[in-house]
Amino acid sequence: MECKEFERLIPDFIRRRLDFPTLKRFYEHRDSCEECKEELAIQFLVAEGMQRLEDGNAFDLQSELGQRLEETRRKISFNSAFLYFGSALEIVAACALVGAFVWILL
C-alpha cells in the first residue's frame, strides 16, 4: 500500500468501515511508515476530538487510538488464523473425498 492510499483510507478506519484485506494492508503499512503513523494519529485526534468536544465528553484520544490499533491487531490475528484453519479443513476434506473415491473404485 502506498501512502496516498493509506491517507485516503484513514476516515474509513476511524469509522471502522474497512474490510479485512484492506484493514490488514492498512495496519501493515501503518507499522512500516512513520509518516503515515503520524498522519493517522493527527486525523484520529481531529476527527474524534471534534466529536467529543461537540458532545461535551471527556476523552483520552491517544489511549483510544492505541486501543483501536490493538483491537485491529487482534482482529487481523484472529481472521488470519481462521483463514488458515479453513484452508486446512478444505485440504482434509479434499483428501477424504479422494480417499473415498479411490476406495470405491477398488
Secondary structure, 3 states (H helix, E strand, C coil): CCHHHHHHHHHHHHCCCCCHHHHHHHHHHHHHCHHHHHHHHHHHHHHHHHHHHHHCCCCCHHHHHHHHHHHHHHHHHHHHHHHHHHHHHHHHHHHHHHHHHHHHHC
